[in-house]
Amino acid sequence: MNHLSCEILDPLKLPLVQRFYKQHYPIAKAKRDEQICIAKLTNQLCAVVRFRHIGSTYRLLTGMAVSRELREQGIGHQLLSYCEENVLDQQVFCFAYRHLESFYHQHHFVTQSVHELPAEIKQLYLRYSHQGREILPMRYFPLFQD
C-alpha cells in the first residue's frame, strides 16, 4: 500500500469532505463546528471521521467512512490510531453499528449501558435508536485492555 497520511482537517477544506461523503457515505453531513480527521493515500482523501460536540463536555465520533474501493485494507484502523494519539479522550462516545463493535473495541471503545450514559449522550442515543438504527453506545477508555 502507498503511504497513508492522517491529519486534522483545516476547516477551510470542508468542501473536500462534503464531496467525499456525497460519493461514499451520502447520509453524512460535515459541519464547520466539528473536528474532522482525514486520511489521504497518495494525496487523495480516502477516509474521514468527525467529532461532534454534544453539550459543553462530550464529543461524539460520527461519520466514519473509508472509500468503498479501499475498505478492508486497514485504513480505518490507521485513521483511528491517529485519532487515539491526537484527538480521543474519555469524553468521546460513539454509536457503533453492531457489526462494527469489535472494530471500535480494538481502539479502546467500550460498550456502555444506556443507564451509564451522560444525559446529553443518552438523549441522543435514544433518539437514534428509536429511529430504528441498530447501534451500540460506546465510550473511549484508553486504559481499557482485554
PyMOL commands that set and color helices and strands:
alter all, ss='L'
color gray80, all
select helices_A, chain A and resi 11-24+68-70+75-86+98-105+114-116+119-130
alter helices_A, ss='H'
color red, helices_A
select strands_A, chain A and resi 4-8+35-41+44-54+58-66+92-97+109-111+135-140
alter strands_A, ss='S'
color yellow, strands_A
deselect
rebuild
show_as cartoon
